Amino acid sequence: MLSATVTYVKGLQFVGEGSSNHAIVLDGDSSVGGHNSGLRPMELLLIGIGGCSGMDIISILKKKKQDVTGLEINVNGAQAADYPKKFNNINLEFVVKGKNISEEAVKRAIDLSMNKYCSVKATLDGSATITFSYRITEE
């Protein structure tokens, strides 16, 4: 089982540490009492879905012997105006960089991640509309 501990520091600053023993600083904007010294919790959620899907896609493309030299995932989330200001829409743009990358392999890798493997995406399904697109950049 995965676990995490989130510990209060000061103001709105917290340090989160996962069962992997890696830590991250969270904080709020100064306009709400924070010191702007760390990521916002909702940013972490976007980073989570980007990282989860990215790990899947790189793994699949490597298994398909694709010469991937980079992958950038641009993630945007539109929040509701009213509290709890949850994400209504999340969009991921996958920018795959490499040499002679097969578009079919990229499509398949993204489809497998988004519809089978990415546990963060599966957790958010039904809570937000999640869309995705891709670009391939030849290097």
C-alpha positions in Angstrom: 0.0 0.0 0.0 1.2 3.5 -0.8 1.2 6.1 2.0 2.2 9.7 2.6 2.7 12.0 5.5 2.0 15.7 5.2 3.6 17.8 8.0 2.7 21.5 8.8 5.7 23.8 8.8 4.4 27.4 9.0 2.0 29.8 7.4 0.4 27.6 4.7 3.6 25.6 4.1 3.6 21.8 4.4 6.1 19.1 3.5 4.7 16.0 2.0 6.8 12.8 2.2 5.8 9.6 0.4 6.5 6.0 1.3 9.3 6.2 -1.2 11.0 8.6 1.3 11.0 11.5 -1.2 9.6 14.9 -0.1 8.1 17.9 -1.7 7.2 21.4 -0.3 3.6 22.7 -0.6 2.6 26.3 0.0 0.0 28.8 -0.9 0.2 32.2 -2.6 1.0 35.2 -0.4 -2.5 36.6 -1.1 -4.0 33.8 1.0 -1.4 33.6 3.7 1.3 31.5 2.2 4.9 32.4 1.3 4.8 31.0 -2.3 7.6 28.6 -1.4 6.2 25.4 -2.9 3.7 23.8 -5.3 0.0 24.1 -4.8 -2.0 20.8 -4.1 -3.9 21.2 -7.4 -0.7 21.6 -9.3 0.5 18.4 -7.8 -2.6 16.6 -9.1 -1.8 17.8 -12.7 1.8 16.8 -12.2 0.6 13.4 -11.0 -1.5 12.6 -14.1 1.3 13.9 -16.4 4.0 11.8 -14.6 1.8 8.7 -14.5 0.9 8.8 -18.1 4.4 9.8 -19.1 6.0 6.8 -17.4 3.5 4.5 -19.2 4.1 6.1 -22.6 7.9 6.0 -22.4 7.8 2.4 -21.2 5.5 1.3 -24.0 7.5 3.2 -26.7 10.7 1.7 -25.5 9.2 -1.8 -25.7 8.1 -0.9 -29.3 11.8 0.0 -30.0 11.0 3.6 -30.8 14.0 6.0 -30.7 12.4 8.5 -28.3 14.8 11.3 -27.2 12.3 13.3 -25.1 8.7 13.5 -23.9 7.0 16.6 -22.6 3.5 16.5 -21.2 1.7 19.9 -21.0 -1.2 19.6 -18.6 -3.9 22.2 -18.1 -6.8 22.0 -15.7 -9.9 24.2 -15.7 -11.3 24.6 -12.2 -14.9 25.3 -11.2 -15.6 28.9 -10.1 -17.2 27.7 -6.8 -15.8 25.8 -3.9 -14.4 23.2 -3.7 -13.1 24.5 -7.1 -12.5 21.0 -8.4 -11.2 20.4 -11.9 -14.0 20.2 -14.4 -11.6 19.7 -17.4 -8.1 18.4 -17.7 -6.2 18.4 -21.0 -2.9 16.7 -21.6 -0.7 17.4 -24.7 2.0 14.8 -25.3 5.0 16.1 -27.2 7.1 13.1 -28.3 10.6 13.8 -29.6 12.8 11.4 -31.4 14.0 9.9 -34.6 11.7 8.1 -37.1 8.9 7.8 -34.4 5.9 5.8 -35.6 2.7 7.8 -35.2 0.8 4.5 -34.8 3.1 3.5 -31.9 2.5 6.9 -30.2 -1.2 6.7 -30.6 -1.3 3.2 -29.2 1.0 4.1 -26.3 -1.2 7.0 -25.3 -4.4 5.0 -25.7 -3.1 2.3 -23.5 -2.0 4.8 -20.8 -5.2 6.8 -20.9 -7.6 3.8 -21.1 -5.8 1.0 -19.2 -2.7 1.8 -17.3 -2.6 5.3 -15.8 -4.0 4.9 -12.2 -4.2 8.7 -11.7 -6.3 9.1 -14.8 -8.5 6.2 -13.7 -8.9 7.8 -10.3 -10.0 11.1 -11.8 -12.4 9.6 -14.4 -16.0 10.7 -13.7 -14.8 13.7 -11.7 -13.3 15.7 -14.6 -13.5 15.5 -18.3 -10.0 14.4 -19.4 -8.9 15.0 -23.0 -5.6 14.5 -24.7 -3.7 15.2 -27.9 -0.1 14.6 -29.2 2.6 16.0 -31.4 5.6 14.3 -32.7 8.8 16.3 -33.2 11.5 14.8 -35.4 15.0 15.3 -34.1 
